[in-house]
Amino acid sequence: MKEYDSLTSYMSPPYGTIFAGHFNEDDGYLTSRPSGMTDWLIAFTLEGSGYFRTPSGERVCHAGDIALLRSGVAHQYGTVAGGRWNFIWAHFPKLTETGFLPNEELIIQPTGNDPMKTRIYRALRNVLHDSREQRPLWQPICENEIRGILLLMAEREQGRVDPRIEESLHYLSKHMSQNIRIEDVAKSIGLSESRLSHLFKQETGATIVETLNAMRIRQAALLIKHSGRTASEAALDVGFQHYNHFAVLFRQQLGMTPREYRRQMGELGPS
């Protein structure tokens, strides 16, 4: 059984530093700060629902939503009536990365897919543990985790890519070295092959195969440049079974053959 934090542990939070917690509360849970706070707050809902009230109105966070509350904003938040709110959160001082996000009192953003949910949850769990253990470099370590979340939020705000496409790209990246079929990608996100193919081209401007090949070529180039792999070895590493096909695509994308690229990288020396 999971254990959650006690509310009494946070009656006098140390503003100006990073601290985090994990609550699972019924609808009696309520936090009110009429004068706002000096810190920023990020909260990720795992199960149930919570609400935030700011001068601009009330908004609800559902499972998979991440909320960012600006410093200085009068607010109240708590569990939605009749339910529970299981959420992990962190207070932090202003970071440069908040400037990449809209200047709004409160941002609530759905994470959209399981890989992203897992990534954000792990980052906040790291902040929670590291801020409590307080090893010598705990504060910059925690800041880096939070910076990563803020940049992911900013990326989603700017790109607005369909979550199903994000999940497809994650699948391609994870299984790059394998023999990937479009039907496998479609099955992994619960769409038909034809629907995914249409949606993918609509959202990215390229087909799934074109995107996978471009991803493989970029990775092969990195392996040749930084890992000392031969062109043939790099081709196999990223999932190409036929070298000639790899070489044609490599030249189309980088303007030279794989062997010319490797020779050029060798002449330039290690980067």
C-alpha contacts under 8 A as a table, 3 or more apart, distances in Angstrom:
res1	aa1	res2	aa2	distance
4	Y	22	H	5.68
4	Y	23	F	5.52
4	Y	24	N	6.43
5	D	9	S	7.44
5	D	21	G	6.34
5	D	22	H	5.59
5	D	23	F	5.62
6	S	9	S	5.64
6	S	10	Y	7.84
6	S	23	F	7.40
7	L	10	Y	5.80
7	L	11	M	7.17
7	L	23	F	7.78
8	T	11	M	5.61
10	Y	13	P	5.38
13	P	19	F	8.00
14	P	17	T	6.34
14	P	19	F	7.81
15	Y	18	I	7.87
15	Y	38	T	6.83
15	Y	39	D	6.35
15	Y	93	P	7.98
16	G	38	T	7.25
16	G	39	D	6.42
16	G	92	F	6.93
16	G	93	P	5.57
17	T	91	H	7.63
17	T	92	F	6.01
17	T	93	P	6.35
18	I	90	A	6.99
18	I	91	H	5.55
18	I	92	F	4.59
18	I	93	P	7.02
18	I	131	S	6.64
18	I	139	Q	7.16
18	I	142	C	7.46
19	F	90	A	5.65
19	F	91	H	5.48
19	F	92	F	6.92
19	F	127	V	7.54
19	F	128	L	6.73
19	F	131	S	5.81
19	F	132	R	7.68
20	A	88	I	7.53
20	A	89	W	5.47
20	A	90	A	4.01
20	A	91	H	6.19
20	A	124	L	7.75
20	A	127	V	6.66
20	A	128	L	4.80
20	A	131	S	7.23
21	G	88	I	5.83
21	G	89	W	5.53
21	G	90	A	6.53
21	G	128	L	6.04
22	H	86	N	7.52
22	H	87	F	5.86
22	H	88	I	4.23
22	H	89	W	6.32
23	F	85	W	7.50
23	F	86	N	5.68
23	F	87	F	5.56
23	F	88	I	6.34
24	N	84	R	6.73
24	N	85	W	5.42
24	N	86	N	4.00
24	N	87	F	6.40
25	E	28	G	7.42
25	E	29	Y	5.98
25	E	79	T	6.86
25	E	84	R	5.38
25	E	85	W	5.29
25	E	86	N	6.46
26	D	29	Y	6.05
26	D	79	T	6.25
26	D	82	G	7.68
26	D	83	G	6.01
26	D	84	R	4.32
26	D	85	W	6.47
27	D	30	L	7.84
27	D	78	G	7.14
27	D	79	T	4.68
27	D	80	V	5.89
27	D	81	A	5.22
27	D	82	G	6.01
27	D	83	G	5.89
27	D	84	R	6.07
27	D	85	W	7.85
28	G	78	G	7.86
28	G	79	T	7.10
29	Y	78	G	5.30
29	Y	79	T	5.75
30	L	76	Q	7.24
30	L	77	Y	5.83
30	L	78	G	4.26
30	L	79	T	6.91
31	T	76	Q	5.58
31	T	77	Y	5.38
31	T	78	G	6.15
32	S	75	H	6.08
32	S	76	Q	4.22
32	S	77	Y	6.55
33	R	36	G	5.10
33	R	37	M	7.13
33	R	74	A	5.89
33	R	75	H	5.44
33	R	76	Q	6.11
34	P	74	A	4.72
34	P	75	H	5.96
34	P	76	Q	7.54
35	S	72	G	7.06
35	S	73	V	7.05
35	S	74	A	5.03
35	S	75	H	7.78
36	G	71	S	6.63
36	G	72	G	4.64
36	G	73	V	4.59
36	G	74	A	4.06
36	G	75	H	6.12
37	M	40	W	7.55
37	M	71	S	5.49
37	M	72	G	5.17
37	M	73	V	6.99
37	M	74	A	7.72
38	T	71	S	5.18
38	T	72	G	5.85
38	T	93	P	7.46
39	D	70	R	7.60
39	D	71	S	5.09
39	D	72	G	7.76
39	D	91	H	6.10
39	D	92	F	5.52
39	D	93	P	4.94
39	D	94	K	6.83
40	W	68	L	7.35
40	W	69	L	5.85
40	W	70	R	5.11
40	W	71	S	4.77
40	W	91	H	5.63
40	W	92	F	5.37
40	W	93	P	5.99
40	W	94	K	6.47
41	L	67	A	7.94
41	L	68	L	5.76
41	L	69	L	5.12
41	L	70	R	6.86
41	L	71	S	7.65
41	L	89	W	7.16
41	L	90	A	5.85
41	L	91	H	4.62
41	L	92	F	6.53
42	I	66	I	7.14
42	I	67	A	5.59
42	I	68	L	4.56
42	I	69	L	6.43
42	I	89	W	5.56
42	I	90	A	5.44
42	I	91	H	6.56
43	A	66	I	5.69
43	A	67	A	5.14
43	A	68	L	6.63
43	A	87	F	6.53
43	A	88	I	5.79
43	A	89	W	4.20
43	A	90	A	6.61
44	F	64	G	6.93
44	F	65	D	5.97
44	F	66	I	4.40
44	F	67	A	6.38
44	F	87	F	5.46
44	F	88	I	5.41
44	F	89	W	6.22
44	F	120	I	7.90
44	F	121	Y	7.37
45	T	48	G	7.32
45	T	49	S	7.15
45	T	50	G	7.82
45	T	61	C	6.74
45	T	62	H	6.26
45	T	63	A	4.94
45	T	64	G	5.61
45	T	65	D	5.61
45	T	66	I	6.42
45	T	85	W	7.27
45	T	86	N	6.07
45	T	87	F	4.32
45	T	88	I	6.68
46	L	63	A	4.99
46	L	64	G	5.93
46	L	85	W	7.97
46	L	86	N	5.51
46	L	87	F	5.36
46	L	88	I	7.51
47	E	62	H	7.22
47	E	63	A	4.78
47	E	64	G	7.72
47	E	84	R	7.76
47	E	85	W	6.21
47	E	86	N	5.03
47	E	87	F	7.04
48	G	62	H	6.20
48	G	63	A	5.90
48	G	83	G	6.61
48	G	84	R	5.34
48	G	85	W	4.74
48	G	86	N	6.14
49	S	60	V	6.77
49	S	61	C	5.46
49	S	62	H	4.67
49	S	63	A	6.58
49	S	79	T	6.27
49	S	80	V	5.77
49	S	83	G	7.10
49	S	84	R	6.52
49	S	85	W	5.06
49	S	86	N	7.66
50	G	60	V	5.72
50	G	61	C	5.19
50	G	62	H	6.85
50	G	77	Y	7.12
50	G	78	G	5.52
50	G	79	T	4.34
50	G	80	V	5.08
50	G	84	R	7.83
50	G	85	W	5.62
51	Y	58	E	6.82
51	Y	59	R	5.62
51	Y	60	V	4.24
51	Y	61	C	5.90
51	Y	77	Y	5.40
51	Y	78	G	5.61
51	Y	79	T	6.25
51	Y	80	V	6.07
52	F	58	E	5.60
52	F	59	R	5.43
52	F	60	V	6.36
52	F	61	C	7.89
52	F	75	H	6.97
52	F	76	Q	5.82
52	F	77	Y	4.35
52	F	78	G	6.94
53	R	56	S	7.73
53	R	57	G	5.64
53	R	58	E	4.30
53	R	59	R	6.57
53	R	75	H	5.44
53	R	76	Q	5.07
53	R	77	Y	6.09
54	T	57	G	5.39
54	T	58	E	6.44
54	T	73	V	6.99
54	T	74	A	5.93
54	T	75	H	4.62
54	T	76	Q	6.75
54	T	105	E	7.23
54	T	106	L	7.71
55	P	73	V	7.90
55	P	74	A	6.86
55	P	75	H	7.39
56	S	105	E	7.63
60	V	80	V	7.93
61	C	65	D	5.71
61	C	66	I	7.41
61	C	67	A	7.29
61	C	108	I	6.99
62	H	65	D	5.57
64	G	110	P	5.83
64	G	111	T	5.64
64	G	112	G	6.99
64	G	117	K	6.46
65	D	108	I	6.51
65	D	109	Q	5.48
65	D	110	P	4.22
65	D	111	T	5.81
66	I	108	I	5.67
66	I	109	Q	5.33
66	I	110	P	6.22
66	I	111	T	6.85
67	A	106	L	7.00
67	A	107	I	5.57
67	A	108	I	4.35
67	A	109	Q	6.41
68	L	106	L	5.70
68	L	107	I	5.15
68	L	108	I	6.52
69	L	73	V	7.66
69	L	105	E	6.17
69	L	106	L	4.68
69	L	107	I	6.67
70	R	73	V	6.15
70	R	104	E	7.51
70	R	105	E	5.52
70	R	106	L	6.35
71	S	94	K	7.93
73	V	105	E	6.36
78	G	85	W	7.96
79	T	83	G	6.80
79	T	84	R	5.99
79	T	85	W	5.36
80	V	83	G	5.82
80	V	84	R	7.06
80	V	85	W	7.47
88	I	121	Y	7.71
88	I	124	L	6.99
88	I	125	R	7.78
89	W	124	L	6.99
90	A	124	L	7.16
90	A	127	V	7.53
90	A	128	L	7.47
94	K	98	T	7.03
95	L	98	T	5.78
95	L	99	G	7.96
95	L	147	R	7.41
96	T	99	G	5.84
96	T	100	F	7.99
97	E	100	F	5.56
97	E	101	L	7.63
97	E	147	R	6.15
97	E	150	L	6.18
97	E	151	L	6.52
98	T	101	L	5.59
98	T	150	L	6.56
99	G	102	P	7.56
99	G	103	N	7.86
100	F	151	L	7.45
100	F	154	A	5.82
101	L	150	L	7.88
101	L	153	M	7.56
101	L	154	A	5.35
101	L	157	E	7.42
104	E	107	I	6.58
109	Q	153	M	7.52
111	T	116	M	6.06
111	T	117	K	5.96
111	T	163	P	7.83
112	G	116	M	7.16
112	G	117	K	7.52
112	G	163	P	4.99
112	G	164	R	7.68
113	N	116	M	5.60
113	N	117	K	6.28
113	N	163	P	6.08
113	N	164	R	7.23
113	N	166	E	7.63
113	N	167	E	6.13
114	D	117	K	4.97
114	D	118	T	6.04
114	D	167	E	7.86
115	P	118	T	5.18
115	P	119	R	6.13
115	P	167	E	7.27
115	P	170	H	7.54
116	M	119	R	4.99
116	M	120	I	6.22
117	K	120	I	5.35
117	K	121	Y	6.05
118	T	121	Y	5.14
118	T	122	R	6.04
119	R	122	R	5.34
119	R	123	A	6.25
120	I	123	A	5.09
120	I	124	L	6.29
120	I	149	I	6.44
121	Y	124	L	5.27
121	Y	125	R	6.11
122	R	125	R	4.98
122	R	126	N	6.09
123	A	126	N	5.12
123	A	127	V	6.36
123	A	145	E	5.47
123	A	146	I	7.25
123	A	149	I	7.59
124	L	127	V	4.92
124	L	128	L	6.11
124	L	145	E	7.27
124	L	146	I	7.52
125	R	128	L	4.95
125	R	129	H	6.24
126	N	129	H	5.29
126	N	130	D	5.86
126	N	142	C	7.34
126	N	145	E	7.54
127	V	130	D	5.23
127	V	131	S	5.74
127	V	141	I	7.96
127	V	142	C	5.02
127	V	145	E	6.81
127	V	146	I	7.77
128	L	131	S	5.50
128	L	132	R	6.49
129	H	132	R	5.28
129	H	133	E	6.15
130	D	133	E	5.10
130	D	134	Q	5.74
130	D	135	R	7.21
130	D	138	W	5.75
130	D	141	I	7.77
130	D	142	C	6.77
131	S	134	Q	5.28
131	S	138	W	6.28
131	S	139	Q	7.04
131	S	142	C	6.97
133	E	138	W	7.80
134	Q	137	L	7.46
134	Q	138	W	5.11
134	Q	139	Q	7.55
135	R	138	W	5.15
137	L	140	P	6.01
137	L	141	I	6.32
138	W	141	I	5.10
138	W	142	C	6.09
139	Q	142	C	5.15
139	Q	143	E	6.11
140	P	143	E	4.84
140	P	144	N	6.10
141	I	144	N	5.25
141	I	145	E	6.60
142	C	145	E	5.18
142	C	146	I	6.38
143	E	146	I	5.14
143	E	147	R	5.92
144	N	147	R	4.95
144	N	148	G	6.17
145	E	148	G	5.24
145	E	149	I	6.62
146	I	149	I	5.12
146	I	150	L	6.26
147	R	150	L	5.11
147	R	151	L	6.16
148	G	151	L	5.19
148	G	152	L	6.22
149	I	152	L	5.09
149	I	153	M	6.23
150	L	153	M	5.05
150	L	154	A	6.15
151	L	154	A	4.90
151	L	155	E	6.01
152	L	155	E	5.03
152	L	156	R	6.30
153	M	156	R	5.18
153	M	157	E	6.21
154	A	157	E	4.99
154	A	158	Q	6.22
155	E	158	Q	5.24
155	E	159	G	5.87
155	E	160	R	7.94
156	R	159	G	5.13
156	R	160	R	5.18
156	R	161	V	6.91
157	E	160	R	5.73
161	V	165	I	6.75
161	V	166	E	6.79
161	V	203	E	6.91
162	D	165	I	5.34
162	D	166	E	6.57
162	D	203	E	7.34
163	P	166	E	4.95
163	P	167	E	6.19
164	R	167	E	5.04
164	R	168	S	6.16
164	R	189	I	6.59
165	I	168	S	4.88
165	I	169	L	6.17
165	I	199	L	7.80
165	I	200	F	6.22
165	I	203	E	7.57
166	E	169	L	5.15
166	E	170	H	6.25
167	E	170	H	4.99
167	E	171	Y	6.22
167	E	189	I	7.08
168	S	171	Y	5.01
168	S	172	L	6.27
168	S	185	V	6.28
168	S	186	A	7.84
168	S	189	I	7.25
169	L	172	L	5.07
169	L	173	S	6.16
170	H	173	S	5.11
170	H	174	K	6.05
171	Y	174	K	5.14
171	Y	175	H	6.07
171	Y	185	V	6.75
172	L	175	H	5.36
172	L	176	M	5.42
172	L	180	I	7.70
172	L	185	V	7.72
172	L	212	L	6.40
173	S	176	M	5.16
173	S	215	M	7.63
175	H	178	Q	5.45
175	H	179	N	7.99
175	H	180	I	7.10
176	M	179	N	7.82
176	M	180	I	7.41
176	M	212	L	7.40
176	M	216	R	6.86
176	M	238	V	6.02
176	M	239	G	6.16
177	S	236	L	7.60
177	S	237	D	6.09
177	S	238	V	4.48
177	S	239	G	3.86
177	S	240	F	7.68
178	Q	238	V	7.93
178	Q	239	G	5.56
179	N	239	G	6.82
180	I	184	D	6.91
180	I	185	V	7.64
181	R	184	D	5.28
181	R	185	V	6.74
182	I	185	V	5.15
182	I	186	A	6.18
182	I	193	E	6.48
182	I	208	I	7.39
183	E	186	A	5.01
183	E	187	K	6.02
183	E	192	S	7.60
183	E	193	E	5.37
184	D	187	K	5.13
184	D	188	S	6.23
185	V	188	S	5.22
185	V	189	I	6.83
186	A	189	I	5.58
186	A	190	G	6.08
186	A	191	L	5.08
186	A	192	S	5.80
186	A	193	E	5.33
186	A	196	L	6.06
187	K	190	G	5.05
187	K	191	L	6.13
187	K	192	S	7.11
187	K	193	E	7.82
188	S	191	L	7.99
191	L	195	R	6.32
191	L	196	L	5.99
192	S	195	R	5.22
192	S	196	L	6.15
193	E	196	L	5.31
193	E	197	S	6.13
194	S	197	S	5.14
194	S	198	H	6.21
195	R	198	H	5.25
195	R	199	L	6.10
196	L	199	L	5.07
196	L	200	F	5.81
197	S	200	F	5.22
197	S	201	K	6.25
197	S	207	T	6.83
197	S	208	I	6.84
198	H	201	K	5.40
198	H	202	Q	6.13
199	L	202	Q	5.01
199	L	203	E	6.07
200	F	203	E	5.26
200	F	204	T	5.92
200	F	205	G	7.54
200	F	206	A	7.23
200	F	207	T	6.54
200	F	208	I	6.75
201	K	204	T	5.37
201	K	205	G	4.81
201	K	206	A	4.93
201	K	207	T	5.17
201	K	208	I	7.47
202	Q	205	G	5.76
202	Q	206	A	7.90
204	T	207	T	7.85
206	A	210	E	6.11
206	A	211	T	6.33
207	T	210	E	5.14
207	T	211	T	6.18
208	I	211	T	5.14
208	I	212	L	6.08
209	V	212	L	5.08
209	V	213	N	6.09
210	E	213	N	5.22
210	E	214	A	6.15
211	T	214	A	5.14
211	T	215	M	6.10
212	L	215	M	5.05
212	L	216	R	6.15
213	N	216	R	5.02
213	N	217	I	6.13
213	N	249	L	7.67
214	A	217	I	5.15
214	A	218	R	6.24
214	A	253	Q	7.51
215	M	218	R	5.31
215	M	219	Q	6.33
216	R	219	Q	5.13
216	R	220	A	6.04
216	R	238	V	5.48
216	R	239	G	7.32
217	I	220	A	4.99
217	I	221	A	6.15
217	I	238	V	7.84
217	I	246	F	7.82
217	I	249	L	7.47
217	I	250	F	6.00
217	I	253	Q	7.69
218	R	221	A	5.22
218	R	222	L	6.42
219	Q	222	L	5.09
219	Q	223	L	6.26
219	Q	238	V	6.93
220	A	223	L	5.03
220	A	224	I	6.21
220	A	231	A	7.89
220	A	234	A	5.09
220	A	235	A	6.32
220	A	237	D	7.55
220	A	238	V	6.33
221	A	224	I	5.14
221	A	225	K	6.07
221	A	234	A	7.78
221	A	258	P	7.85
222	L	225	K	5.06
222	L	226	H	5.77
222	L	227	S	7.43
223	L	226	H	5.44
223	L	227	S	4.87
223	L	228	G	6.67
223	L	229	R	5.83
223	L	234	A	6.18
224	I	227	S	5.83
224	I	228	G	5.31
224	I	229	R	4.76
224	I	230	T	6.18
224	I	231	A	6.67
224	I	234	A	6.52
224	I	262	R	6.11
225	K	228	G	6.35
225	K	229	R	7.78
225	K	262	R	6.75
225	K	265	M	5.97
225	K	266	G	7.96
225	K	270	P	7.85
226	H	270	P	7.31
226	H	271	S	7.71
229	R	232	S	7.99
229	R	233	E	5.80
229	R	234	A	5.74
230	T	233	E	5.13
230	T	234	A	6.08
230	T	259	R	7.87
230	T	262	R	7.45
231	A	234	A	5.18
231	A	235	A	6.16
231	A	258	P	5.60
231	A	259	R	6.05
231	A	262	R	7.28
232	S	235	A	5.14
232	S	236	L	6.47
232	S	243	Y	6.56
233	E	236	L	5.32
233	E	237	D	6.13
234	A	237	D	4.94
234	A	238	V	6.37
235	A	238	V	5.61
235	A	239	G	6.49
235	A	240	F	5.23
235	A	241	Q	7.48
235	A	243	Y	6.60
235	A	246	F	6.45
236	L	239	G	5.22
236	L	240	F	5.24
236	L	241	Q	6.21
237	D	240	F	7.60
240	F	243	Y	6.81
240	F	245	H	7.75
240	F	246	F	6.27
242	H	245	H	5.63
242	H	246	F	6.55
243	Y	246	F	4.96
243	Y	247	A	6.06
244	N	247	A	5.03
244	N	248	V	6.25
245	H	248	V	5.28
245	H	249	L	6.36
246	F	249	L	5.30
246	F	250	F	5.97
247	A	250	F	4.99
247	A	251	R	6.16
247	A	257	T	6.05
247	A	258	P	6.17
248	V	251	R	5.34
248	V	252	Q	6.29
248	V	257	T	7.62
249	L	252	Q	5.03
249	L	253	Q	6.18
250	F	253	Q	5.26
250	F	254	L	5.89
250	F	255	G	7.49
250	F	256	M	7.15
250	F	257	T	6.32
250	F	258	P	6.37
251	R	254	L	5.28
251	R	255	G	4.71
251	R	256	M	4.55
251	R	257	T	4.93
251	R	258	P	7.15
252	Q	255	G	5.67
252	Q	256	M	7.61
254	L	257	T	7.91
256	M	260	E	6.09
256	M	261	Y	6.30
257	T	260	E	5.14
257	T	261	Y	6.17
258	P	261	Y	5.01
258	P	262	R	6.17
259	R	262	R	4.99
259	R	263	R	6.10
260	E	263	R	5.10
260	E	264	Q	6.09
261	Y	264	Q	5.08
261	Y	265	M	6.13
262	R	265	M	5.08
262	R	266	G	6.14
263	R	266	G	5.03
263	R	267	E	6.28
264	Q	267	E	5.11
264	Q	268	L	6.32
265	M	268	L	5.11
265	M	269	G	6.27
265	M	270	P	7.67
266	G	269	G	5.15
266	G	270	P	7.42
268	L	271	S	7.87
